[in-house]
Amino acid sequence: MFERVIGQDLPKEMLRTAIKTNKLSHAYIFHGKAGVGKTTMAVEFAKSILCEHQSACGECRSCKQFYSTSDVQIIRPEKSISVENVREITSEIFLKPFHFPKKIYIITEAEKMTVQAQNALLKVFEEPPSYAVIILVTSNVSLLLPTILSRGTEVRFQPLTIHELKEYFITNNRELPPEEILHQANGSVTEALSLSQSESFLQMKASVQESIFSFLSRKTTGAMLRLYRDFLAYEESIDKLCDLFYTCVYDCTVCDSSLKKNPSATQSVSLPLSTASRIYKELTQLAARLSANAGYALSVLSFLIQVRNHLNQERNF
Ligand SMILES: [Zn+2]
């Protein structure tokens, strides 16, 4: 069961047990970052619930009708999900299933439900018809109301390991991205795919990584200005730059090269954890300033100056 889902042993075990012991919840909340298999799992879970062999066998009548029956609805919102959308869904849920003993609704990107929409859904969560199973899938669980969360069974999905990411690309016959991208993808297939598609990523990374390490080791104004120019040149990739900065700082705090996120990088800088944690705080502040639409160049410059101050402090002690 669930062979199509890579990794995620705990969710698999939990959902398998629910089916085998016939203890299904009326509402599930599948959450975890994007690109780790939540929607695939929701579909496989729904198939297994309806399958005559409880295994998404693909052969039985239930499996063959899965995508054509009105008893299964997979909702993939483009924009937000309004209260009207939810009212339409809930009025359908209260109509008995047509082909199967269960009626299953999967709502992907459930965080796109407005607050009013969630409140409307809450009515079904509070008094669900006996045959209904609703699966909310979200990569931003903090946008769901606590009342929704408290009435659903939470299933938490973990980022994939490098090994599992590789397994995904191999089993799906897709071109395996370079090792560097797999390391940078933070356990997400979606991120690995988008990084591989951005051709400039590796090129940018090689050049900026060198600037970051030289800034962290020499702490000179020249090194800082070079990094500043890189930040200006790659303004559009600022999120990736911040991730890269983060992993470079992290790599400077671990001695064991097997723990490094970029084991291939040649650098010999070593930072105490206290300095690293100050730099992490500056990175968070930089992200906050930029998302509040502060001026880009000035925010970056003040970030670099603050980091240099922290580095110099470390040297003085
Ligand atoms: Zn089947």
py3Dmol code that shows the C-alpha trace and the ligand (Angstrom):
import py3Dmol

protein = """\
ATOM      1  CA  MET A   1       0.000   0.000   0.000  1.00  0.00           C
ATOM      2  CA  PHE A   2       1.203   3.547  -0.798  1.00  0.00           C
ATOM      3  CA  GLU A   3       4.090   2.329  -2.984  1.00  0.00           C
ATOM      4  CA  ARG A   4       3.803   5.445  -5.117  1.00  0.00           C
ATOM      5  CA  VAL A   5       4.713   7.663  -2.169  1.00  0.00           C
ATOM      6  CA  ILE A   6       8.445   7.987  -1.461  1.00  0.00           C
ATOM      7  CA  GLY A   7       9.523   7.968   2.193  1.00  0.00           C
ATOM      8  CA  GLN A   8       6.978   9.210   4.780  1.00  0.00           C
ATOM      9  CA  ASP A   9       7.038   6.030   6.853  1.00  0.00           C
ATOM     10  CA  LEU A  10       5.100   7.467   9.787  1.00  0.00           C
ATOM     11  CA  PRO A  11       2.149   8.830   7.768  1.00  0.00           C
ATOM     12  CA  LYS A  12       2.056   5.546   5.828  1.00  0.00           C
ATOM     13  CA  GLU A  13       1.929   3.481   8.996  1.00  0.00           C
ATOM     14  CA  MET A  14      -0.745   5.684  10.539  1.00  0.00           C
ATOM     15  CA  LEU A  15      -3.021   5.649   7.471  1.00  0.00           C
ATOM     16  CA  ARG A  16      -2.481   1.939   6.797  1.00  0.00           C
ATOM     17  CA  THR A  17      -3.564   1.152  10.349  1.00  0.00           C
ATOM     18  CA  ALA A  18      -6.639   3.372  10.008  1.00  0.00           C
ATOM     19  CA  ILE A  19      -7.761   1.457   6.914  1.00  0.00           C
ATOM     20  CA  LYS A  20      -6.945  -2.017   8.255  1.00  0.00           C
ATOM     21  CA  THR A  21      -8.670  -1.461  11.592  1.00  0.00           C
ATOM     22  CA  ASN A  22     -11.523   0.402   9.915  1.00  0.00           C
ATOM     23  CA  LYS A  23     -10.987   3.405  12.142  1.00  0.00           C
ATOM     24  CA  LEU A  24     -11.128   6.204   9.630  1.00  0.00           C
ATOM     25  CA  SER A  25     -11.399   9.768  10.763  1.00  0.00           C
ATOM     26  CA  HIS A  26     -13.909  12.048   9.026  1.00  0.00           C
ATOM     27  CA  ALA A  27     -11.341  14.756   8.533  1.00  0.00           C
ATOM     28  CA  TYR A  28      -7.616  14.649   7.888  1.00  0.00           C
ATOM     29  CA  ILE A  29      -5.116  17.464   7.641  1.00  0.00           C
ATOM     30  CA  PHE A  30      -2.041  16.488   5.645  1.00  0.00           C
ATOM     31  CA  HIS A  31       0.620  19.100   6.230  1.00  0.00           C
ATOM     32  CA  GLY A  32       4.310  19.585   5.573  1.00  0.00           C
ATOM     33  CA  LYS A  33       6.364  21.560   3.079  1.00  0.00           C
ATOM     34  CA  ALA A  34       5.534  21.567  -0.639  1.00  0.00           C
ATOM     35  CA  GLY A  35       6.880  18.753  -2.767  1.00  0.00           C
ATOM     36  CA  VAL A  36       7.138  15.951  -0.198  1.00  0.00           C
ATOM     37  CA  GLY A  37       4.268  13.726  -1.397  1.00  0.00           C
ATOM     38  CA  LYS A  38       1.200  14.974   0.494  1.00  0.00           C
ATOM     39  CA  THR A  39      -1.181  15.123  -2.472  1.00  0.00           C
ATOM     40  CA  THR A  40       0.066  11.812  -3.903  1.00  0.00           C
ATOM     41  CA  MET A  41      -0.526  10.280  -0.491  1.00  0.00           C
ATOM     42  CA  ALA A  42      -4.017  11.800  -0.244  1.00  0.00           C
ATOM     43  CA  VAL A  43      -4.973  10.269  -3.598  1.00  0.00           C
ATOM     44  CA  GLU A  44      -3.443   6.879  -2.734  1.00  0.00           C
ATOM     45  CA  PHE A  45      -5.158   6.928   0.643  1.00  0.00           C
ATOM     46  CA  ALA A  46      -8.524   7.721  -0.951  1.00  0.00           C
ATOM     47  CA  LYS A  47      -8.028   4.931  -3.512  1.00  0.00           C
ATOM     48  CA  SER A  48      -7.128   2.460  -0.773  1.00  0.00           C
ATOM     49  CA  ILE A  49     -10.206   3.391   1.271  1.00  0.00           C
ATOM     50  CA  LEU A  50     -12.484   2.593  -1.683  1.00  0.00           C
ATOM     51  CA  CYS A  51     -10.471  -0.316  -3.167  1.00  0.00           C
ATOM     52  CA  GLU A  52     -12.084  -3.756  -2.823  1.00  0.00           C
ATOM     53  CA  HIS A  53      -8.694  -5.052  -1.664  1.00  0.00           C
ATOM     54  CA  GLN A  54      -7.889  -1.989   0.467  1.00  0.00           C
ATOM     55  CA  SER A  55      -4.703  -1.528  -1.492  1.00  0.00           C
ATOM     56  CA  ALA A  56      -5.287   0.869  -4.433  1.00  0.00           C
ATOM     57  CA  CYS A  57      -4.782  -2.253  -6.575  1.00  0.00           C
ATOM     58  CA  GLY A  58      -5.706  -0.474  -9.808  1.00  0.00           C
ATOM     59  CA  GLU A  59      -7.618  -3.549 -11.002  1.00  0.00           C
ATOM     60  CA  CYS A  60     -10.884  -3.676  -9.086  1.00  0.00           C
ATOM     61  CA  ARG A  61     -14.118  -1.903 -10.026  1.00  0.00           C
ATOM     62  CA  SER A  62     -13.572   0.783  -7.377  1.00  0.00           C
ATOM     63  CA  CYS A  63     -10.064   1.566  -8.542  1.00  0.00           C
ATOM     64  CA  LYS A  64     -11.187   1.724 -12.174  1.00  0.00           C
ATOM     65  CA  GLN A  65     -14.003   4.148 -11.360  1.00  0.00           C
ATOM     66  CA  PHE A  66     -11.915   6.267  -9.024  1.00  0.00           C
ATOM     67  CA  TYR A  67     -11.433   9.244 -11.351  1.00  0.00           C
ATOM     68  CA  SER A  68     -14.910   9.136 -12.879  1.00  0.00           C
ATOM     69  CA  THR A  69     -17.178   8.729  -9.861  1.00  0.00           C
ATOM     70  CA  SER A  70     -18.863  11.711  -8.265  1.00  0.00           C
ATOM     71  CA  ASP A  71     -18.120  10.135  -4.886  1.00  0.00           C
ATOM     72  CA  VAL A  72     -14.522  11.310  -5.124  1.00  0.00           C
ATOM     73  CA  GLN A  73     -13.766  15.002  -5.550  1.00  0.00           C
ATOM     74  CA  ILE A  74     -10.260  16.371  -5.827  1.00  0.00           C
ATOM     75  CA  ILE A  75     -10.308  20.147  -5.536  1.00  0.00           C
ATOM     76  CA  ARG A  76      -7.235  21.996  -6.791  1.00  0.00           C
ATOM     77  CA  PRO A  77      -7.891  25.706  -6.261  1.00  0.00           C
ATOM     78  CA  GLU A  78      -6.307  28.230  -8.584  1.00  0.00           C
ATOM     79  CA  LYS A  79      -6.916  31.289  -6.476  1.00  0.00           C
ATOM     80  CA  SER A  80      -8.629  31.481  -3.114  1.00  0.00           C
ATOM     81  CA  ILE A  81     -11.467  29.217  -1.995  1.00  0.00           C
ATOM     82  CA  SER A  82     -14.448  31.400  -1.149  1.00  0.00           C
ATOM     83  CA  VAL A  83     -17.270  30.741   1.261  1.00  0.00           C
ATOM     84  CA  GLU A  84     -19.542  30.120  -1.765  1.00  0.00           C
ATOM     85  CA  ASN A  85     -17.145  27.441  -3.041  1.00  0.00           C
ATOM     86  CA  VAL A  86     -17.230  25.723   0.331  1.00  0.00           C
ATOM     87  CA  ARG A  87     -21.031  25.963   0.575  1.00  0.00           C
ATOM     88  CA  GLU A  88     -21.264  24.218  -2.782  1.00  0.00           C
ATOM     89  CA  ILE A  89     -18.934  21.484  -1.531  1.00  0.00           C
ATOM     90  CA  THR A  90     -20.739  21.035   1.773  1.00  0.00           C
ATOM     91  CA  SER A  91     -24.170  20.794   0.155  1.00  0.00           C
ATOM     92  CA  GLU A  92     -22.781  17.991  -2.037  1.00  0.00           C
ATOM     93  CA  ILE A  93     -21.204  16.212   0.911  1.00  0.00           C
ATOM     94  CA  PHE A  94     -24.614  15.832   2.538  1.00  0.00           C
ATOM     95  CA  LEU A  95     -25.948  13.954  -0.511  1.00  0.00           C
ATOM     96  CA  LYS A  96     -25.336  10.235  -0.021  1.00  0.00           C
ATOM     97  CA  PRO A  97     -22.591   8.601  -2.095  1.00  0.00           C
ATOM     98  CA  PHE A  98     -23.723   7.191  -5.412  1.00  0.00           C
ATOM     99  CA  HIS A  99     -21.368   4.292  -6.152  1.00  0.00           C
ATOM    100  CA  PHE A 100     -19.408   3.619  -3.016  1.00  0.00           C
ATOM    101  CA  PRO A 101     -19.904   3.274   0.718  1.00  0.00           C
ATOM    102  CA  LYS A 102     -17.738   6.370   1.244  1.00  0.00           C
ATOM    103  CA  LYS A 103     -17.594   9.832  -0.225  1.00  0.00           C
ATOM    104  CA  ILE A 104     -14.149  11.414  -0.261  1.00  0.00           C
ATOM    105  CA  TYR A 105     -13.159  15.050  -0.730  1.00  0.00           C
ATOM    106  CA  ILE A 106      -9.544  16.076  -1.159  1.00  0.00           C
ATOM    107  CA  ILE A 107      -8.862  19.811  -0.991  1.00  0.00           C
ATOM    108  CA  THR A 108      -5.301  20.627  -2.033  1.00  0.00           C
ATOM    109  CA  GLU A 109      -3.717  23.947  -1.022  1.00  0.00           C
ATOM    110  CA  ALA A 110      -6.378  24.149   1.682  1.00  0.00           C
ATOM    111  CA  GLU A 111      -4.705  27.276   3.070  1.00  0.00           C
ATOM    112  CA  LYS A 112      -6.316  29.104   0.152  1.00  0.00           C
ATOM    113  CA  MET A 113      -9.664  28.882   1.968  1.00  0.00           C
ATOM    114  CA  THR A 114     -10.668  32.281   3.306  1.00  0.00           C
ATOM    115  CA  VAL A 115     -11.497  32.502   7.011  1.00  0.00           C
ATOM    116  CA  GLN A 116     -15.229  32.565   6.159  1.00  0.00           C
ATOM    117  CA  ALA A 117     -14.753  29.516   3.936  1.00  0.00           C
ATOM    118  CA  GLN A 118     -13.049  27.660   6.765  1.00  0.00           C
ATOM    119  CA  ASN A 119     -15.855  28.578   9.122  1.00  0.00           C
ATOM    120  CA  ALA A 120     -18.353  27.213   6.616  1.00  0.00           C
ATOM    121  CA  LEU A 121     -16.363  23.969   6.377  1.00  0.00           C
ATOM    122  CA  LEU A 122     -16.289  23.765  10.146  1.00  0.00           C
ATOM    123  CA  LYS A 123     -19.994  22.888  10.119  1.00  0.00           C
ATOM    124  CA  VAL A 124     -19.202  19.652   8.273  1.00  0.00           C
ATOM    125  CA  PHE A 125     -16.210  18.997  10.518  1.00  0.00           C
ATOM    126  CA  GLU A 126     -18.480  19.306  13.546  1.00  0.00           C
ATOM    127  CA  GLU A 127     -21.245  17.022  12.299  1.00  0.00           C
ATOM    128  CA  PRO A 128     -19.927  15.021   9.378  1.00  0.00           C
ATOM    129  CA  PRO A 129     -22.196  12.505   7.631  1.00  0.00           C
ATOM    130  CA  SER A 130     -21.094   8.963   8.538  1.00  0.00           C
ATOM    131  CA  TYR A 131     -19.812   8.167   5.035  1.00  0.00           C
ATOM    132  CA  ALA A 132     -17.708  11.322   4.511  1.00  0.00           C
ATOM    133  CA  VAL A 133     -13.930  11.579   4.551  1.00  0.00           C
ATOM    134  CA  ILE A 134     -12.415  15.010   3.937  1.00  0.00           C
ATOM    135  CA  ILE A 135      -8.689  15.393   3.423  1.00  0.00           C
ATOM    136  CA  LEU A 136      -7.214  18.895   3.591  1.00  0.00           C
ATOM    137  CA  VAL A 137      -3.736  19.155   2.116  1.00  0.00           C
ATOM    138  CA  THR A 138      -1.623  22.177   2.969  1.00  0.00           C
ATOM    139  CA  SER A 139       1.958  23.354   2.991  1.00  0.00           C
ATOM    140  CA  ASN A 140       1.038  26.248   5.251  1.00  0.00           C
ATOM    141  CA  VAL A 141      -0.860  24.805   8.187  1.00  0.00           C
ATOM    142  CA  SER A 142      -0.541  28.063  10.151  1.00  0.00           C
ATOM    143  CA  LEU A 143      -3.195  29.570   7.864  1.00  0.00           C
ATOM    144  CA  LEU A 144      -5.834  27.059   8.973  1.00  0.00           C
ATOM    145  CA  LEU A 145      -8.081  27.969  11.887  1.00  0.00           C
ATOM    146  CA  PRO A 146      -7.314  26.271  15.219  1.00  0.00           C
ATOM    147  CA  THR A 147     -10.943  25.073  15.286  1.00  0.00           C
ATOM    148  CA  ILE A 148     -10.394  23.246  11.972  1.00  0.00           C
ATOM    149  CA  LEU A 149      -7.130  21.739  13.215  1.00  0.00           C
ATOM    150  CA  SER A 150      -8.646  20.555  16.467  1.00  0.00           C
ATOM    151  CA  ARG A 151     -11.402  18.646  14.663  1.00  0.00           C
ATOM    152  CA  GLY A 152      -9.210  16.962  12.094  1.00  0.00           C
ATOM    153  CA  THR A 153      -6.609  14.224  12.385  1.00  0.00           C
ATOM    154  CA  GLU A 154      -3.238  15.828  11.690  1.00  0.00           C
ATOM    155  CA  VAL A 155      -0.783  13.914   9.540  1.00  0.00           C
ATOM    156  CA  ARG A 156       2.606  15.559   9.416  1.00  0.00           C
ATOM    157  CA  PHE A 157       4.881  14.998   6.410  1.00  0.00           C
ATOM    158  CA  GLN A 158       8.668  15.314   6.729  1.00  0.00           C
ATOM    159  CA  PRO A 159      11.118  16.769   4.190  1.00  0.00           C
ATOM    160  CA  LEU A 160      12.624  13.980   2.081  1.00  0.00           C
ATOM    161  CA  THR A 161      16.196  12.816   2.631  1.00  0.00           C
ATOM    162  CA  ILE A 162      18.728  13.173  -0.193  1.00  0.00           C
ATOM    163  CA  HIS A 163      18.384   9.430  -0.757  1.00  0.00           C
ATOM    164  CA  GLU A 164      14.585   9.696  -1.023  1.00  0.00           C
ATOM    165  CA  LEU A 165      14.831  12.657  -3.409  1.00  0.00           C
ATOM    166  CA  LYS A 166      17.058  10.528  -5.644  1.00  0.00           C
ATOM    167  CA  GLU A 167      14.580   7.673  -5.392  1.00  0.00           C
ATOM    168  CA  TYR A 168      11.819  10.018  -6.559  1.00  0.00           C
ATOM    169  CA  PHE A 169      13.698  11.029  -9.705  1.00  0.00           C
ATOM    170  CA  ILE A 170      14.763   7.477 -10.494  1.00  0.00           C
ATOM    171  CA  THR A 171      11.346   5.833  -9.988  1.00  0.00           C
ATOM    172  CA  ASN A 172       9.638   8.572 -12.005  1.00  0.00           C
ATOM    173  CA  ASN A 173      12.138   8.268 -14.856  1.00  0.00           C
ATOM    174  CA  ARG A 174      13.158  11.879 -14.559  1.00  0.00           C
ATOM    175  CA  GLU A 175      16.615  13.256 -15.059  1.00  0.00           C
ATOM    176  CA  LEU A 176      18.479  13.177 -11.760  1.00  0.00           C
ATOM    177  CA  PRO A 177      19.529  16.734 -10.772  1.00  0.00           C
ATOM    178  CA  PRO A 178      23.162  17.340  -9.759  1.00  0.00           C
ATOM    179  CA  GLU A 179      24.062  16.476  -6.166  1.00  0.00           C
ATOM    180  CA  GLU A 180      24.429  20.178  -5.294  1.00  0.00           C
ATOM    181  CA  ILE A 181      20.825  20.862  -6.234  1.00  0.00           C
ATOM    182  CA  LEU A 182      19.576  17.893  -4.213  1.00  0.00           C
ATOM    183  CA  HIS A 183      21.389  19.320  -1.199  1.00  0.00           C
ATOM    184  CA  GLN A 184      19.981  22.770  -1.791  1.00  0.00           C
ATOM    185  CA  ALA A 185      16.396  21.535  -2.280  1.00  0.00           C
ATOM    186  CA  ASN A 186      15.618  21.222   1.450  1.00  0.00           C
ATOM    187  CA  GLY A 187      13.970  17.827   1.002  1.00  0.00           C
ATOM    188  CA  SER A 188      11.403  19.038  -1.516  1.00  0.00           C
ATOM    189  CA  VAL A 189      10.867  17.584  -4.991  1.00  0.00           C
ATOM    190  CA  THR A 190       9.237  20.840  -6.079  1.00  0.00           C
ATOM    191  CA  GLU A 191      12.275  22.824  -5.013  1.00  0.00           C
ATOM    192  CA  ALA A 192      14.680  20.381  -6.643  1.00  0.00           C
ATOM    193  CA  LEU A 193      12.739  20.683  -9.899  1.00  0.00           C
ATOM    194  CA  SER A 194      12.602  24.444  -9.859  1.00  0.00           C
ATOM    195  CA  LEU A 195      16.292  24.694  -8.984  1.00  0.00           C
ATOM    196  CA  SER A 196      17.230  22.343 -11.829  1.00  0.00           C
ATOM    197  CA  GLN A 197      15.172  24.430 -14.197  1.00  0.00           C
ATOM    198  CA  SER A 198      16.935  27.611 -13.243  1.00  0.00           C
ATOM    199  CA  GLU A 199      20.042  27.209 -15.360  1.00  0.00           C
ATOM    200  CA  SER A 200      21.790  30.100 -13.770  1.00  0.00           C
ATOM    201  CA  PHE A 201      21.527  28.610 -10.306  1.00  0.00           C
ATOM    202  CA  LEU A 202      24.742  26.569 -10.306  1.00  0.00           C
ATOM    203  CA  GLN A 203      26.667  29.360 -11.932  1.00  0.00           C
ATOM    204  CA  MET A 204      25.381  31.880  -9.426  1.00  0.00           C
ATOM    205  CA  LYS A 205      25.997  29.526  -6.565  1.00  0.00           C
ATOM    206  CA  ALA A 206      29.616  28.856  -7.415  1.00  0.00           C
ATOM    207  CA  SER A 207      30.466  32.521  -7.669  1.00  0.00           C
ATOM    208  CA  VAL A 208      28.447  33.741  -4.690  1.00  0.00           C
ATOM    209  CA  GLN A 209      29.531  30.881  -2.455  1.00  0.00           C
ATOM    210  CA  GLU A 210      33.118  31.893  -2.963  1.00  0.00           C
ATOM    211  CA  SER A 211      32.274  35.505  -2.110  1.00  0.00           C
ATOM    212  CA  ILE A 212      30.449  34.442   1.042  1.00  0.00           C
ATOM    213  CA  PHE A 213      33.292  32.280   2.307  1.00  0.00           C
ATOM    214  CA  SER A 214      35.849  34.947   1.563  1.00  0.00           C
ATOM    215  CA  PHE A 215      33.701  37.518   3.415  1.00  0.00           C
ATOM    216  CA  LEU A 216      33.301  35.174   6.398  1.00  0.00           C
ATOM    217  CA  SER A 217      37.015  34.429   6.574  1.00  0.00           C
ATOM    218  CA  ARG A 218      38.665  37.772   5.784  1.00  0.00           C
ATOM    219  CA  LYS A 219      36.046  40.146   7.105  1.00  0.00           C
ATOM    220  CA  THR A 220      37.585  42.910   5.012  1.00  0.00           C
ATOM    221  CA  THR A 221      35.742  45.763   3.375  1.00  0.00           C
ATOM    222  CA  GLY A 222      36.853  44.529  -0.059  1.00  0.00           C
ATOM    223  CA  ALA A 223      35.333  41.097   0.500  1.00  0.00           C
ATOM    224  CA  MET A 224      32.168  42.707   1.810  1.00  0.00           C
ATOM    225  CA  LEU A 225      31.818  44.958  -1.231  1.00  0.00           C
ATOM    226  CA  ARG A 226      32.305  42.019  -3.587  1.00  0.00           C
ATOM    227  CA  LEU A 227      29.496  40.155  -1.832  1.00  0.00           C
ATOM    228  CA  TYR A 228      27.382  43.309  -1.888  1.00  0.00           C
ATOM    229  CA  ARG A 229      27.802  43.484  -5.673  1.00  0.00           C
ATOM    230  CA  ASP A 230      26.739  39.819  -5.933  1.00  0.00           C
ATOM    231  CA  PHE A 231      23.624  40.576  -3.906  1.00  0.00           C
ATOM    232  CA  LEU A 232      22.809  43.474  -6.247  1.00  0.00           C
ATOM    233  CA  ALA A 233      23.412  41.352  -9.341  1.00  0.00           C
ATOM    234  CA  TYR A 234      21.153  38.529  -8.163  1.00  0.00           C
ATOM    235  CA  GLU A 235      18.362  40.542  -6.591  1.00  0.00           C
ATOM    236  CA  GLU A 236      15.746  38.329  -8.253  1.00  0.00           C
ATOM    237  CA  SER A 237      17.164  35.252  -6.522  1.00  0.00           C
ATOM    238  CA  ILE A 238      17.343  36.821  -3.081  1.00  0.00           C
ATOM    239  CA  ASP A 239      15.560  33.885  -1.401  1.00  0.00           C
ATOM    240  CA  LYS A 240      18.111  31.459  -2.799  1.00  0.00           C
ATOM    241  CA  LEU A 241      20.946  33.810  -1.846  1.00  0.00           C
ATOM    242  CA  CYS A 242      19.707  33.884   1.740  1.00  0.00           C
ATOM    243  CA  ASP A 243      19.435  30.075   1.772  1.00  0.00           C
ATOM    244  CA  LEU A 244      22.950  29.862   0.412  1.00  0.00           C
ATOM    245  CA  PHE A 245      24.256  32.300   3.022  1.00  0.00           C
ATOM    246  CA  TYR A 246      22.558  30.231   5.689  1.00  0.00           C
ATOM    247  CA  THR A 247      24.093  26.944   4.525  1.00  0.00           C
ATOM    248  CA  CYS A 248      27.552  28.537   4.175  1.00  0.00           C
ATOM    249  CA  VAL A 249      27.390  29.814   7.752  1.00  0.00           C
ATOM    250  CA  TYR A 250      26.131  26.424   8.905  1.00  0.00           C
ATOM    251  CA  ASP A 251      29.005  24.673   7.116  1.00  0.00           C
ATOM    252  CA  CYS A 252      31.453  26.946   8.915  1.00  0.00           C
ATOM    253  CA  THR A 253      30.183  25.710  12.270  1.00  0.00           C
ATOM    254  CA  VAL A 254      30.573  21.958  11.709  1.00  0.00           C
ATOM    255  CA  CYS A 255      33.962  20.260  11.574  1.00  0.00           C
ATOM    256  CA  ASP A 256      32.774  16.858  10.401  1.00  0.00           C
ATOM    257  CA  SER A 257      32.599  17.134   6.605  1.00  0.00           C
ATOM    258  CA  SER A 258      29.885  14.458   6.415  1.00  0.00           C
ATOM    259  CA  LEU A 259      27.583  16.895   8.263  1.00  0.00           C
ATOM    260  CA  LYS A 260      28.212  19.751   5.870  1.00  0.00           C
ATOM    261  CA  LYS A 261      25.417  20.710   3.502  1.00  0.00           C
ATOM    262  CA  ASN A 262      27.878  21.455   0.710  1.00  0.00           C
ATOM    263  CA  PRO A 263      30.597  18.901   1.282  1.00  0.00           C
ATOM    264  CA  SER A 264      32.137  19.775  -2.089  1.00  0.00           C
ATOM    265  CA  ALA A 265      32.844  23.398  -1.127  1.00  0.00           C
ATOM    266  CA  THR A 266      36.455  24.054  -0.283  1.00  0.00           C
ATOM    267  CA  GLN A 267      36.554  26.402   2.650  1.00  0.00           C
ATOM    268  CA  SER A 268      38.493  26.486   5.845  1.00  0.00           C
ATOM    269  CA  VAL A 269      36.533  29.043   7.849  1.00  0.00           C
ATOM    270  CA  SER A 270      35.359  28.057  11.274  1.00  0.00           C
ATOM    271  CA  LEU A 271      32.749  30.032  13.205  1.00  0.00           C
ATOM    272  CA  PRO A 272      31.615  29.666  16.818  1.00  0.00           C
ATOM    273  CA  LEU A 273      27.925  28.800  17.221  1.00  0.00           C
ATOM    274  CA  SER A 274      27.249  32.081  19.030  1.00  0.00           C
ATOM    275  CA  THR A 275      28.408  34.083  15.989  1.00  0.00           C
ATOM    276  CA  ALA A 276      26.471  31.821  13.628  1.00  0.00           C
ATOM    277  CA  SER A 277      23.290  32.329  15.609  1.00  0.00           C
ATOM    278  CA  ARG A 278      23.771  36.130  15.470  1.00  0.00           C
ATOM    279  CA  ILE A 279      24.178  35.896  11.718  1.00  0.00           C
ATOM    280  CA  TYR A 280      21.028  33.750  11.428  1.00  0.00           C
ATOM    281  CA  LYS A 281      19.131  36.485  13.271  1.00  0.00           C
ATOM    282  CA  GLU A 282      20.431  39.094  10.810  1.00  0.00           C
ATOM    283  CA  LEU A 283      19.265  36.879   7.928  1.00  0.00           C
ATOM    284  CA  THR A 284      15.791  36.630   9.428  1.00  0.00           C
ATOM    285  CA  GLN A 285      15.701  40.399   9.847  1.00  0.00           C
ATOM    286  CA  LEU A 286      16.846  40.938   6.285  1.00  0.00           C
ATOM    287  CA  ALA A 287      14.038  38.685   5.020  1.00  0.00           C
ATOM    288  CA  ALA A 288      11.520  40.546   7.201  1.00  0.00           C
ATOM    289  CA  ARG A 289      12.697  43.935   5.941  1.00  0.00           C
ATOM    290  CA  LEU A 290      12.545  42.847   2.317  1.00  0.00           C
ATOM    291  CA  SER A 291       9.099  41.340   2.656  1.00  0.00           C
ATOM    292  CA  ALA A 292       7.994  44.667   4.166  1.00  0.00           C
ATOM    293  CA  ASN A 293       9.231  46.265   0.914  1.00  0.00           C
ATOM    294  CA  ALA A 294      12.193  48.075   2.453  1.00  0.00           C
ATOM    295  CA  GLY A 295      14.761  49.364  -0.054  1.00  0.00           C
ATOM    296  CA  TYR A 296      16.757  46.416  -1.379  1.00  0.00           C
ATOM    297  CA  ALA A 297      20.270  47.867  -1.665  1.00  0.00           C
ATOM    298  CA  LEU A 298      20.167  49.623   1.679  1.00  0.00           C
ATOM    299  CA  SER A 299      18.740  46.578   3.489  1.00  0.00           C
ATOM    300  CA  VAL A 300      21.441  44.337   2.041  1.00  0.00           C
ATOM    301  CA  LEU A 301      24.201  46.780   2.904  1.00  0.00           C
ATOM    302  CA  SER A 302      23.078  47.168   6.489  1.00  0.00           C
ATOM    303  CA  PHE A 303      22.755  43.365   6.754  1.00  0.00           C
ATOM    304  CA  LEU A 304      26.354  42.912   5.577  1.00  0.00           C
ATOM    305  CA  ILE A 305      27.653  45.617   7.927  1.00  0.00           C
ATOM    306  CA  GLN A 306      25.895  43.978  10.879  1.00  0.00           C
ATOM    307  CA  VAL A 307      27.322  40.577   9.972  1.00  0.00           C
ATOM    308  CA  ARG A 308      30.798  42.071   9.643  1.00  0.00           C
ATOM    309  CA  ASN A 309      30.401  43.613  13.108  1.00  0.00           C
ATOM    310  CA  HIS A 310      29.516  40.215  14.545  1.00  0.00           C
ATOM    311  CA  LEU A 311      32.511  38.638  12.819  1.00  0.00           C
ATOM    312  CA  ASN A 312      34.851  41.339  14.116  1.00  0.00           C
ATOM    313  CA  GLN A 313      33.495  40.951  17.628  1.00  0.00           C
ATOM    314  CA  GLU A 314      34.321  37.266  17.472  1.00  0.00           C
ATOM    315  CA  ARG A 315      37.903  38.070  16.466  1.00  0.00           C
ATOM    316  CA  ASN A 316      38.337  40.529  19.348  1.00  0.00           C
ATOM    317  CA  PHE A 317      37.346  38.062  22.056  1.00  0.00           C
TER     318      PHE A 317
END
"""
ligand_1 = """\
1
ZN
Zn -8.607 -1.830 -6.107
"""
view = py3Dmol.view(width=600, height=400)
view.addModel(protein, "pdb")
view.setStyle({"model": 0}, {"cartoon": {"style": "trace"}})
view.addModel(ligand_1, "xyz")
view.setStyle({"model": 1}, {"stick": {}})
view.zoomTo()
view.show()
